[in-house]
Every structure is written in structure tokens, then in C-alpha cells.
Amino acid sequence: MKFKFFFFAAIAFIIAGCTSNDIVDLSENVQTVEPDKPLLHITALFDEPAGTRASLEEYGPTVIKTIGFRWEVNDEIQFCFEQGEIKVKGNTLVSSVSEDKKTAFFDVTVPGGIDPANPYTLYAYRSGRKSGISSGSVLDNTTPTIAILPTLQYEYKATLADQATVFSLWTKKIITPETTSISLSFQHLGSMMTLHLKNVGATEIDDLHSLALQSNPTQNWIINRLEGGGGAQFDMATGNYVDGNEKFSYTLTFFLPSPTLASGSVGTYYLWFVPKTDISTFNLLLVSLESPGNIITGVTNVSKNITKSLERGKNYILFASIEKDEAATPPRKYKVNFTDSSYNPLAP
């Protein structure tokens, strides 16, 4: 089966969040924001292909749908001002959005230590996290031009709402002297993977803990997924990941919101992920696991052959089927197959 039959690119994403509007004093070269300094009025746009985050929606007449992401008031933007050796880290909230929610507006105070009469660089980063998680999705304290990507990704279920939380993007712009209004165009750090899984058997499945996409033979094709820990470091100044902190992985795991899948029903699962864009050819297996997540219950007998590099800012769609295998004995008690969009198994 050719690549184009099972991976479909759709519009991608932008922005979310919503935490306190505070400024962090980092080091001797990092200043706190002073409220009496000039305001920088910002209009936030996005690079195509795009959409935004916040309220998530699927739309389209068929199973091949576009995933849209829209700005919302109070979405959080983390930022860093840089001028020479001075770096200032802080955050702000979106104050208003356009009617179609594709454009956001917010103000940022030009901080002390930054001279608006001379050029400086503004960096902005969007990534969220659950309230119970205290690491990741933040600018680095020591070098705030480095964005630390989401951590503890196994805590996020494979739903649109959870994956919108960790969705991440960034931008940077050199600000010319005495500028008071700018437009920022955000860039995607990752893509979305959508998996449609149909129970084609006559019996309900009630023990699905997770589903894993794993390269075979083993080949790293993902960034920021090492053992689910995440925390890769992206240097916004250079546009590259920090060597040694990429968190490469060969497995992308969907942690399911429910262990059950009724006969004839389709479960749709989502994952925000960062593709390793320099990999152009690899094979994927789909593996089903039961709790606690290390017991394999089924593996596809036909690999999905990927023959092009995955891109950031896309929605990639997979179709697969699962059913109880009455002839099998544990632990491989399920037949799992990659399929086309009508859930017909792909030929070997």
C-alpha cells in the first residue's frame, strides 16, 4: 500500500495555555519586567498550513477530517527579550482574538534592561501542561531562548483535549528601534497523529491500555518521546535542538482514554508528536498492550512502509482493525492489522 493511501496531510495548529502572568528573575543577566516600561502591541498569526489551538474541532464530510485549532482569550504566551547579553523571560495572556479565532492580540511590556531605541530580539513559545505536572513546557531558566518541550507524556490521554494541551510552537523576531506594534508568525514544532481503530470482531474488547507505533527494524523517527519522558530542548535562537537533549525514540504510544472497544465500533485516538524530519524511509508496526502497558496482546503482521519524510504542522491519519483471535493463546490474543479507510486489511 502506498504512503498516500494511509497518511493524509491536513491543516495544523497553534496556541493554548493559561497560567499566571508572572515574570521570573533568572540570573545577573536577566531582568524583571517593570510595569512603567513601554508596551509592545502584538498581533499573532501562524505559518501555513495552519489553524490554531484552544477550542478543538473536527470538520469534514468524511472520515478524513481536518483538525482545527483556534486561539482563545487568556491563552498563555511565554516570551524572552534578548539584547546583547541581556535576556528577560516572562509570560503574558492573549487579550482578544479575531472573529474566526485565527488571529490573537496581546501586549508585552518592554522590560528594564532592554533599550527600545536599539534593536532587540523577541522570542515567543507556546506549550502547555496539566496542573499536576511541574516540569517541561517552559523556557529554560538559565538560557530562556531555549524552549523545553512537554514532559511526562504518558500522563496525557490520546484525546484531542489532552493533546492540545501539549501542542507546541514558537517564533522569534528582531524588533527595530522605537517599534510599538508588530506581527508574529508562529512555526510548528510538531504534528498530529490520528489513529482510527475498528473492532471488526464479534466480541467486545475490554483490556486496551495503549497502542504503540514502533519502527521495525528499530529506527528513531520521533523527537521528545524517550520512554514517555519528553523534555527535549529546542534552541529558538538557532532553530535547532540542543545536541544530546533531543530525546530520540522509535516508539509513539497512544494512551487510551478507555480500555473498551465494542464490536463494530471505531476508537479514534490522537497524539501530538515531533517527527524526526531527516528520516525518509522506515517501517511501522502497530502493537496493542494491556495494563500495566508492558503486556503485548497483538502485533500487526504487515508493516506500514513509510517512504517520505514526515513534516511538522501536519495531521497524519492511520487506519487499523483489531479483533479477538479465537485460535490464539495469550499473550497474543488479538489480530491487529493496518487497513485502508474502509477497514480492509492491507495486503502483505
Secondary structure as UniProt FT lines:
FT   HELIX           3..5
FT   STRAND          23..24
FT   TURN            28..29
FT   TURN            35..36
FT   STRAND          39..46
FT   STRAND          55..59
FT   STRAND          66..70
FT   TURN            73..74
FT   STRAND          76..83
FT   TURN            84..85
FT   STRAND          86..93
FT   STRAND          96..97
FT   TURN            99..100
FT   STRAND          104..109
FT   TURN            112..113
FT   TURN            116..117
FT   STRAND          120..126
FT   TURN            131..132
FT   STRAND          138..139
FT   TURN            144..145
FT   STRAND          146..148
FT   HELIX           153..155
FT   HELIX           160..166
FT   STRAND          169..175
FT   TURN            177..178
FT   STRAND          181..188
FT   STRAND          191..199
FT   STRAND          210..215
FT   STRAND          222..223
FT   HELIX           226..228
FT   STRAND          233..235
FT   TURN            236..239
FT   STRAND          240..241
FT   TURN            243..244
FT   STRAND          251..255
FT   TURN            263..264
FT   STRAND          266..275
FT   TURN            277..278
FT   STRAND          282..290
FT   TURN            291..294
FT   STRAND          295..299
FT   STRAND          304..306
FT   TURN            312..313
FT   STRAND          315..324
FT   TURN            326..327
FT   TURN            330..331
FT   STRAND          334..339
FT   TURN            341..342
//
